[in-house]
Amino acid sequence: MSGTGAQSWRGVAAEDRDEPPEHVPFPLRARSRRLLAELLRPYRRQIALLVAVIVVCNAASLAIPFLIKVGIDSGIPPVVAGQGPGTLAGVVAAILAASVIQAGTRRVFLVMAGRIGQDILLELRRRIFGHFQRLSLSFHDDYTSGRVVSRLTSDVEAISEMLQSGFDGLVTAVLTLTGTAVLLLVLNVRLGLVSLVPLPVLLLFTRWFRRQSSLAYRRTRETVALVIVHFVESMTGIRAVQAFRREPRDQEIFSRLNADYRDANIRGTHLIAVFTPGVKLIGNVTVAAVLLYGGWLAVGGGVTVGVLAAFLLYLRQFYEPMQEISQFYNTFQSAGAALEKLSGVLEERPAVAEPRVPVALERPRGRLGFEAVEFSYLDGTPVLPRLDLAIPAGQSVALVGTTGAGKTTLAKLVARFYDPAAGRVLLDGVDLRDLGEDSLRAAVVLVTQENFLFTGTVADNIAFGRPGAARADVVEAARAVGAHTFVSALPEGYDTPVGKYGGRLSAGQRQLVAFARAFLADPAVLILDEATSSLDVPGERLVQQAMRTILADRTALIIAHRLSTVEIADRVLVMDGGRIVEDGPPDQLIARAGRFAGLHRAWLDSISDLPGVPD
């Protein structure tokens, strides 16, 4: 694997992984605690009931060895002496009752905990997805698709694991350790102290495992982030991958990243393979020591056989929770890191914020205005130094200029994907920052050259901008833009699936579907951003007929490199360096022999030799 390729993908991963600097400290960070508290708050009573249920379950479990001790010491000798099995029968009945209580409360706990956990995860997924949709484009420009997938999948699953099994294991382990330690000392202080002698060694061993597993876990999270990013990016750009025969190289990179992920998991497995047998070894040595010392005491009458049996049973319960606590720490590490990342995303505020008291436009007309508008992207370079512009309602305006002239930026400001650094963008005299989002989205629609189609049918995609539209309205919109003919010829007509990203349709067909979508939405302002740039000349002519239909009686901003699109505009704005250098009807600008006239001549020369274009 060459250094360039490896550094490139590791660079992406470095951006993509936003793990805490070293590990998630206990307790959680403030914003993670806030998020967890918000998620748990509606379930406070149910959680309190869960704690009570698990306490009863644990008490029943701890009662069984003690009852066995009573049965041995008080139930068996009378039977031997011929005094009757009454005591022993009572103890057996009590053990059966404790077992039933333990099983019943355990079932109640699992059912309740599962329901609460799934409800919390449902709310968390809803909140994350909704928040991602509300965040501004400037956020999504920096946040990679791999991170989005990771937030909604592996991070939510990490929290799910903690909710489903982590707290259960922790609460059970703490109650078992505490209750068992107390009972050991109550039954016999000397045997109890012998039982607890190995505890410091076990605590040191557990501390070592916790630290090492924390490092192994972090490495696992880093490597899986690399795998996710590479996979998502490769599948998203699969056309480019196949077009440039990149498959072997991508496979090589993926194999290397996957091998790193495998090695990280193997390291974690090795740690568990050391820790789990180690805990069992310490427990078994302790059992042997207690059996030796307790047997010696029993021979001398220092303890009863029942006490010794109870000790041995309690020791089994005492050492097993140490492994549960260590496993919970790993679960907590994973969930804590996930909470940190999710809470960070949820605390992101949209750069384009909804107004506190939004203004609603009942019947927008589409009059646009730019008053001393200034704008720059993250690098600080001015894109629009100072723009003043008025566009009457119903006027079609073509924006022309070289790449970087500010055309698309102007359109994005009208759609309010960004807010200006200074000045105001007005719709019917109202600052866009004062408009409610619903009013703005209903009044302004953007159609881009990507003409993105979603998985579903043709009808679903046409109705995307007006959910719930009747089929008759969908068909009428398709007829209006000239799409009905090709849609009717599809195997299932309007119910034909378009495939991923509309891949089953041609570029021109996708564009017509996008126009039908815009026509059905019926906005006051329509923005066409390079709407015909990906089409051939015949396809462009077909789409231009649809453009004339959807531009009628509405304000339009048309961004085009191909000047053929400009022919249908009422007005042309030639932009350079964020400034308007020419402004007027297309015919007048051509007659002036200025910059637009030069662009027009160059365009005519470029298409003069194309087939199907008249001289």
C-alpha positions in Angstrom: 0.0 0.0 0.0 1.6 3.2 -1.1 2.2 6.0 1.3 0.0 8.5 -0.6 -3.1 6.3 -0.6 -2.7 5.4 3.0 -2.2 9.0 4.1 -5.2 10.1 2.1 -7.6 7.7 3.7 -6.1 8.1 7.1 -6.5 11.8 6.6 -10.2 11.3 6.0 -10.5 9.2 9.0 -8.7 11.7 11.2 -11.4 14.2 10.3 -14.1 11.6 10.6 -13.4 10.3 14.0 -14.3 12.7 16.8 -13.5 10.4 19.7 -12.7 12.0 23.0 -9.0 12.8 23.4 -8.1 9.8 25.5 -11.1 8.1 27.1 -14.5 9.1 28.4 -14.0 9.9 32.1 -16.4 8.6 34.8 -18.7 10.4 35.3 -19.8 11.5 31.9 -19.0 14.9 30.6 -21.6 17.6 31.2 -23.3 17.7 27.8 -23.4 13.9 27.7 -25.0 13.8 31.1 -27.6 16.4 29.9 -28.5 14.2 26.9 -28.7 11.1 29.0 -30.8 12.8 31.6 -33.2 14.2 28.9 -33.6 10.7 27.5 -34.2 9.1 30.9 -36.4 11.8 32.4 -39.8 10.6 31.0 -39.1 7.1 32.5 -38.1 8.1 36.0 -41.0 6.1 37.6 -40.4 3.1 35.5 -36.7 3.2 36.3 -37.4 3.4 40.0 -39.7 0.4 39.7 -36.9 -1.5 37.7 -34.4 -0.8 40.6 -36.9 -2.2 43.1 -37.5 -5.3 40.9 -33.8 -6.0 40.5 -33.3 -5.5 44.3 -36.0 -8.1 45.0 -34.5 -10.4 42.4 -31.0 -10.1 43.9 -32.3 -10.6 47.4 -34.0 -13.8 46.3 -30.8 -15.0 44.7 -28.7 -14.2 47.8 -31.3 -16.0 50.0 -30.8 -19.4 48.4 -27.3 -20.2 49.8 -28.4 -19.1 53.2 -31.5 -21.3 53.1 -29.2 -24.2 52.0 -27.1 -23.5 55.1 -30.3 -23.6 57.3 -31.4 -26.8 55.6 -28.1 -28.6 56.2 -27.7 -27.4 59.8 -31.3 -27.5 61.0 -33.1 -29.8 58.6 -30.8 -32.8 58.1 -29.8 -33.7 61.7 -33.4 -34.1 62.9 -34.1 -36.4 60.0 -31.1 -38.5 61.0 -32.3 -38.6 64.6 -35.8 -39.6 63.5 -37.5 -36.3 64.4 -39.2 -35.9 61.0 -38.5 -34.0 57.8 -40.6 -30.9 58.6 -37.8 -28.4 58.9 -36.1 -29.7 55.8 -39.3 -29.6 53.8 -39.9 -26.0 54.9 -36.4 -25.0 53.8 -36.9 -26.7 50.4 -40.2 -24.9 50.0 -38.5 -21.6 50.8 -35.8 -22.3 48.2 -38.4 -23.1 45.6 -40.3 -19.9 46.5 -37.0 -17.8 46.3 -36.3 -19.4 42.9 -39.7 -18.6 41.6 -39.4 -15.0 42.8 -36.0 -14.7 41.3 -37.2 -16.0 37.9 -40.4 -13.9 37.9 -38.7 -10.6 38.9 -36.0 -11.3 36.4 -38.6 -11.7 33.6 -40.4 -8.5 34.7 -37.1 -6.7 34.7 -36.0 -7.9 31.2 -39.4 -7.0 29.6 -39.6 -3.6 31.2 -36.0 -2.7 30.6 -36.3 -3.8 27.0 -39.3 -1.7 26.4 -37.8 1.4 28.0 -34.5 0.9 26.2 -36.2 0.6 22.8 -38.4 3.7 23.5 -35.3 5.7 24.4 -33.5 4.6 21.3 -36.5 5.4 19.2 -36.6 9.0 20.6 -32.8 9.3 20.2 -32.9 8.2 16.5 -35.8 10.6 15.8 -34.0 13.4 17.5 -30.7 12.8 15.6 -32.3 12.4 12.2 -34.5 15.5 12.7 -31.6 17.5 13.9 -29.4 16.5 10.9 -32.1 17.7 8.6 -32.5 21.0 10.3 -28.7 21.8 10.3 -27.5 24.2 7.7 -25.6 23.3 4.5 -22.4 24.7 6.0 -22.5 22.0 8.6 -23.1 19.2 6.0 -20.4 20.6 3.8 -17.9 19.7 6.6 -19.5 16.6 8.1 -18.8 13.5 6.0 -21.4 10.9 5.1 -19.4 8.3 6.9 -19.8 10.2 10.2 -23.5 10.5 9.6 -23.9 6.8 9.1 -21.7 6.1 12.1 -23.8 8.4 14.3 -27.1 6.7 13.4 -25.8 3.1 13.5 -22.7 2.2 15.6 -23.1 5.0 18.1 -26.8 4.4 18.7 -26.0 0.6 19.0 -23.4 1.4 21.6 -25.9 3.2 23.7 -28.4 0.4 23.1 -26.0 -2.1 24.5 -25.5 0.0 27.7 -29.3 0.4 28.1 -30.1 -3.2 27.4 -27.4 -5.0 29.4 -24.9 -2.7 30.8 -26.9 -1.1 33.7 -28.5 -4.5 34.4 -25.1 -6.1 34.8 -23.7 -3.2 36.9 -26.6 -3.0 39.3 -26.7 -6.8 39.7 -23.0 -6.9 40.2 -22.9 -4.1 42.8 -25.8 -5.6 44.8 -24.3 -9.1 44.6 -20.9 -7.9 45.7 -22.2 -5.8 48.6 -24.7 -8.4 49.8 -22.4 -11.3 49.5 -19.6 -9.5 51.4 -21.9 -8.6 54.2 -23.3 -12.2 54.4 -19.9 -13.7 54.4 -18.9 -11.7 57.5 -22.2 -12.3 59.2 -22.0 -16.1 58.7 -18.4 -16.3 60.1 -16.0 -13.4 60.5 -12.8 -15.5 60.3 -13.9 -17.3 57.1 -15.2 -14.0 55.8 -11.8 -12.4 56.2 -10.1 -15.3 54.5 -12.5 -15.0 51.6 -11.8 -11.3 51.2 -8.0 -11.6 51.4 -7.6 -12.0 47.6 -9.8 -9.0 46.9 -7.0 -6.4 46.6 -5.2 -8.6 44.0 -8.5 -8.9 42.1 -9.0 -5.2 42.2 -5.5 -4.5 40.8 -6.1 -7.1 38.1 -9.4 -5.5 37.2 -7.8 -2.1 37.1 -5.1 -3.4 34.7 -7.8 -4.9 32.5 -9.9 -1.8 32.5 -6.9 0.4 31.3 -5.8 -2.1 28.6 -9.3 -2.7 27.4 -9.9 1.1 27.2 -6.9 1.4 24.8 -8.0 -1.6 22.8 -11.6 -0.3 22.6 -10.3 3.1 21.4 -8.3 1.4 18.7 -11.3 -0.7 17.7 -13.4 2.5 17.4 -10.8 4.2 15.3 -10.4 1.3 12.9 -14.1 0.7 12.4 -14.5 4.5 11.6 -11.9 4.1 8.9 -13.8 1.1 7.4 -17.1 2.8 7.5 -15.8 6.0 5.8 -14.0 4.1 3.1 -17.0 1.9 2.4 -19.5 4.7 2.3 -17.3 6.9 0.1 -16.6 4.0 -2.3 -20.2 3.0 -2.7 -21.4 6.6 -3.0 -18.8 7.2 -5.8 -19.2 3.8 -7.4 -19.6 5.2 -10.9 -16.3 7.0 -10.7 -14.7 3.9 -9.1 -15.8 1.7 -12.0 -15.2 4.4 -14.7 -11.5 4.7 -13.6 -11.1 1.0 -12.8 -10.4 1.9 -9.2 -11.8 -1.4 -7.9 -8.4 -3.1 -7.2 -7.0 -0.1 -5.5 -10.1 0.4 -3.4 -10.1 -3.3 -2.5 -6.5 -3.0 -1.4 -7.3 -0.1 0.8 -10.4 -1.7 2.2 -8.5 -5.0 2.9 -5.8 -3.0 4.8 -8.3 -1.1 6.9 -10.3 -4.2 7.6 -7.2 -6.0 8.6 -6.4 -3.2 11.1 -10.0 -3.5 12.4 -9.5 -7.3 12.8 -6.2 -6.9 14.6 -7.8 -4.4 17.0 -10.6 -6.8 17.8 -8.1 -9.7 18.3 -6.3 -7.5 20.8 -9.5 -7.1 22.7 -10.2 -10.8 22.6 -6.7 -11.6 23.9 -7.3 -9.3 26.9 -10.6 -11.0 27.7 -8.8 -14.4 27.3 -6.4 -13.2 30.0 -8.9 -11.5 32.3 -11.7 -14.1 32.4 -9.6 -17.2 33.3 -7.6 -15.0 35.7 -10.7 -14.0 37.6 -11.8 -17.7 37.7 -8.3 -18.7 38.9 -8.4 -16.3 41.8 -11.9 -17.4 42.6 -11.0 -21.1 42.6 -7.9 -20.5 44.7 -10.0 -18.6 47.2 -12.6 -21.4 47.2 -9.8 -24.0 47.9 -8.4 -21.8 50.7 -11.8 -21.4 52.3 -12.6 -25.1 51.9 -9.2 -26.0 53.6 -9.6 -23.5 56.4 -13.3 -24.1 56.8 -12.9 -27.8 56.8 -10.3 -27.5 59.6 -12.7 -25.3 61.6 -15.6 -27.7 61.0 -13.6 -30.6 62.3 -12.9 -28.6 65.4 -16.5 -27.5 65.8 -15.6 -23.9 64.8 -18.2 -23.8 62.0 -21.1 -26.0 60.9 -21.2 -27.9 57.6 -24.1 -25.7 56.5 -22.1 -22.5 57.0 -19.2 -23.9 55.1 -21.5 -25.0 52.2 -23.1 -21.5 52.2 -19.6 -19.9 52.1 -18.6 -21.9 49.1 -21.8 -21.0 47.3 -21.5 -17.4 48.1 -17.9 -17.3 46.9 -19.1 -18.4 43.5 -21.5 -15.5 43.4 -18.9 -13.1 44.8 -16.2 -13.4 42.1 -18.4 -13.6 39.0 -19.7 -10.0 39.3 -16.1 -8.7 39.0 -16.1 -9.7 35.4 -19.5 -8.1 34.9 -18.2 -4.8 36.3 -15.2 -4.9 34.0 -17.4 -5.7 31.0 -19.7 -2.8 32.0 -16.7 -0.5 32.0 -16.1 -1.4 28.3 -19.8 -1.0 27.6 -19.7 2.4 29.3 -16.6 3.4 27.4 -18.4 2.7 24.1 -21.7 4.3 25.2 -19.9 7.3 26.7 -18.0 8.0 23.6 -21.2 7.6 21.5 -23.1 10.0 23.9 -20.2 12.5 23.6 -20.4 12.5 19.8 -24.2 12.5 19.6 -24.5 15.3 22.2 -22.0 17.3 20.3 -24.0 16.9 17.1 -27.3 17.8 18.9 -25.7 20.9 20.4 -24.8 22.1 16.9 -27.0 25.1 16.1 -28.1 25.8 12.6 -26.2 28.6 11.0 -29.5 29.6 9.3 -31.7 29.8 12.3 -35.5 29.9 12.5 -36.8 33.3 13.6 -38.3 33.6 17.1 -41.4 35.2 15.7 -41.6 34.0 12.1 -43.5 36.0 9.5 -45.8 34.1 7.3 -46.4 35.0 3.6 -50.0 34.1 2.7 -49.7 34.7 -1.0 -46.1 35.3 -2.0 -45.7 37.1 -5.3 -41.9 36.6 -5.8 -40.4 40.1 -5.7 -36.7 39.7 -4.7 -34.4 42.3 -3.4 -30.7 42.4 -2.4 -29.7 45.4 -0.2 -26.0 45.9 0.4 -25.5 42.1 0.6 -22.0 40.8 1.5 -21.0 37.1 1.8 -18.0 34.9 2.2 -17.4 31.2 2.9 -15.2 29.8 5.6 -11.9 30.9 4.1 -13.0 34.5 4.5 -12.6 35.4 0.8 -15.4 37.7 -0.2 -17.7 36.1 -2.8 -20.2 38.9 -2.9 -18.4 42.1 -1.8 -21.5 44.3 -1.9 -24.6 43.5 -3.9 -27.7 45.7 -4.6 -30.3 44.2 -6.8 -34.0 44.3 -7.4 -36.0 41.6 -9.3 -39.7 42.3 -10.0 -42.2 39.5 -9.4 -42.7 37.3 -12.4 -39.4 38.2 -14.1 -37.0 35.5 -15.4 -33.4 36.4 -14.7 -30.4 34.6 -16.2 -27.1 34.7 -14.2 -24.1 34.4 -16.4 -20.4 34.5 -15.7 -17.3 32.4 -15.2 -16.9 29.8 -12.5 -16.6 31.6 -9.1 -18.3 34.7 -10.2 -20.9 34.3 -7.4 -23.9 33.0 -9.4 -24.6 29.9 -7.3 -23.9 31.8 -4.1 -26.6 34.4 -5.0 -29.0 31.6 -5.7 -28.2 29.9 -2.3 -28.8 33.1 -0.5 -32.3 33.4 -2.1 -33.0 29.8 -1.1 -31.6 30.7 2.4 -29.2 27.9 2.5 -26.9 30.6 3.9 -27.4 34.0 5.4 -25.5 37.1 4.3 -22.7 38.4 6.4 -24.1 41.9 5.9 -27.1 43.4 4.3 -30.6 41.8 3.6 -32.1 39.5 1.1 -35.8 40.3 0.7 -38.8 38.4 -0.6 -41.9 40.6 -1.2 -40.2 43.2 1.1 -39.6 40.8 4.0 -36.1 39.8 5.2 -35.6 36.1 4.6 -34.3 35.8 8.2 -37.8 36.9 9.4 -39.7 34.4 7.3 -40.9 31.1 8.8 -39.1 28.1 7.2 -42.4 26.6 6.0 -43.3 29.9 4.2 -39.9 30.2 2.7 -39.7 26.6 1.4 -43.2 26.9 -0.1 -42.3 30.1 -1.8 -38.8 29.2 -3.1 -37.8 26.0 -4.9 -34.3 25.1 -6.2 -33.7 22.7 -9.1 -30.1 21.7 -9.5 -28.1 19.9 -12.2 -27.9 16.8 -10.0 -31.8 16.5 -10.2 -31.6 14.2 -7.3 -34.3 11.5 -7.3 -35.1 9.4 -4.2 -35.7 5.7 -4.0 -39.4 5.1 -4.9 -41.6 5.5 -7.9 -41.8 8.2 -10.5 -45.1 9.4 -8.9 -43.4 9.5 -5.5 -40.6 11.7 -6.8 -42.9 14.1 -8.6 -45.0 14.5 -5.4 -41.9 15.0 -3.3 -42.5 18.7 -3.0 -46.2 18.3 -2.2 -46.8 15.2 -0.1 -50.2 13.8 -0.4 -50.9 15.2 -3.8 -53.6 13.4 -5.8 -52.5 11.2 -8.7 -54.4 13.5 -11.1 -52.3 16.4 -9.9 -49.1 14.4 -10.4 -50.1 13.4 -13.9 -51.1 17.0 -14.7 -47.7 18.3 -13.6 -46.0 15.7 -15.8 -48.1 16.7 -18.8 -47.3 20.4 -18.2 -43.5 19.8 -18.5 -43.7 17.2 -21.3 -42.8 14.2 -19.1 -46.1 12.3 -19.4 -45.2 10.7 -22.7 -42.0 9.0 -21.5 -43.5 8.2 -18.1 -46.5 6.4 -19.7 -44.1 4.3 -21.8 -42.3 3.0 -18.7 -43.1 -0.6 -17.7 -45.3 0.4 -14.7 -46.0 4.0 -15.8 -46.0 6.3 -12.8 -45.5 3.4 -10.4 -42.2 2.5 -12.0 -39.4 2.5 -9.5 -36.7 5.0 -10.5 -33.8 3.0 -8.8 -31.0 4.4 -6.7 -30.5 8.1 -7.4 -32.9 7.7 -10.4 -30.4 5.4 -12.2 -33.1 3.7 -14.3 -33.9 7.0 -16.0 -31.8 9.0 -18.5 -30.4 12.4 -17.5 -33.1 14.2 -19.5 -35.8 12.1 -18.0 -34.6 12.8 -14.5 -34.5 16.5 -15.3 -38.1 16.4 -16.5 -39.2 14.6 -13.3 -37.4 17.3 -11.3 -39.3 20.0 -13.3 -42.6 18.2 -12.8 -41.8 18.1 -9.1 -41.1 21.9 -9.1 -44.3 22.6 -11.2 -46.4 20.6 -8.7 -44.9 22.5 -5.8 -45.9 25.8 -7.5 -43.4 28.1 -5.9 -43.4 31.9 -6.3 -39.6 31.8 -7.0 -37.9 29.1 -8.9 -34.1 28.7 -9.1 -32.6 26.6 -11.8 -29.0 25.9 -11.1 -27.2 24.6 -14.2 -30.4 22.7 -15.0 -29.3 21.6 -18.5 -25.5 21.3 -18.1 -25.5 17.5 -18.1 -27.7 17.1 -21.2 -26.9 16.8 -24.9 -28.3 19.3 -27.3 -31.4 17.4 -28.3 -32.1 16.7 -24.6 -31.5 20.3 -23.8 -34.1 21.4 -26.4 -36.7 19.1 -24.9 -36.0 20.3 -21.4 -36.1 24.0 -22.5 -39.7 23.5 -23.6 -40.5 22.3 -20.1 -38.6 25.3 -18.7 -40.8 27.7 -20.6 -43.9 26.1 -19.0 -42.7 26.1 -15.4 -41.2 29.7 -15.6 -44.5 31.2 -16.7 -46.0 33.7 -14.2 -43.3 33.2 -11.6 -40.0 34.8 -10.7 -37.0 32.7 -11.8 -33.3 32.7 -11.4 -31.5 30.7 -14.1 -27.9 29.8 -13.7 -26.4 28.5 -16.9 -23.0 28.0 -18.6 -24.9 27.2 -21.8 -26.2 30.4 -23.2 -29.0 28.6 -25.1 -30.8 28.5 -21.7 -30.5 32.3 -21.5 -32.7 32.8 -24.5 -35.8 32.2 -22.5 -34.9 34.7 -19.9 -36.4 38.2 -19.6 -33.2 39.7 -18.2 -29.5 38.8 -18.1 -27.1 39.6 -15.2 -23.4 39.1 -16.1 -21.4 38.6 -12.9 -17.7 38.9 -12.3 -16.1 38.7 -8.8 -19.4 38.9 -7.1 -20.4 42.1 -8.9 -23.0 42.7 -11.7 -21.1 44.1 -14.6 -23.9 43.9 -17.2 -27.6 44.0 -16.8 -30.4 44.0 -19.4 -32.5 41.9 -21.8 -30.5 39.3 -23.8 -31.0 41.1 -27.2 -29.9 44.5 -25.9 -26.7 43.0 -24.3 -25.8 41.2 -27.5 -26.3 44.5 -29.4 -24.0 46.4 -27.1 -21.0 44.2 -28.0 -19.9 43.9 -24.4 -19.0 40.9 -22.3 -22.2 39.0 -22.8 -22.0 39.6 -26.5 -18.5 38.0 -26.5 -19.8 35.1 -24.5 -22.7 34.7 -26.9 -20.4 34.7 -30.0 -18.1 32.1 -28.4 -21.0 29.9 -27.6 -22.3 30.1 -31.2 -18.9 29.1 -32.5 -18.8 26.2 -30.1 -22.0 24.7 -31.3 -21.8 25.5 -35.0 -20.3 22.1 -35.8 -22.6 20.0 -33.6 -25.0 17.6 -35.4 -28.6 18.7 -35.3 -27.8 22.4 -34.8 -28.8 24.7 -37.7 -26.2 27.1 -39.1 
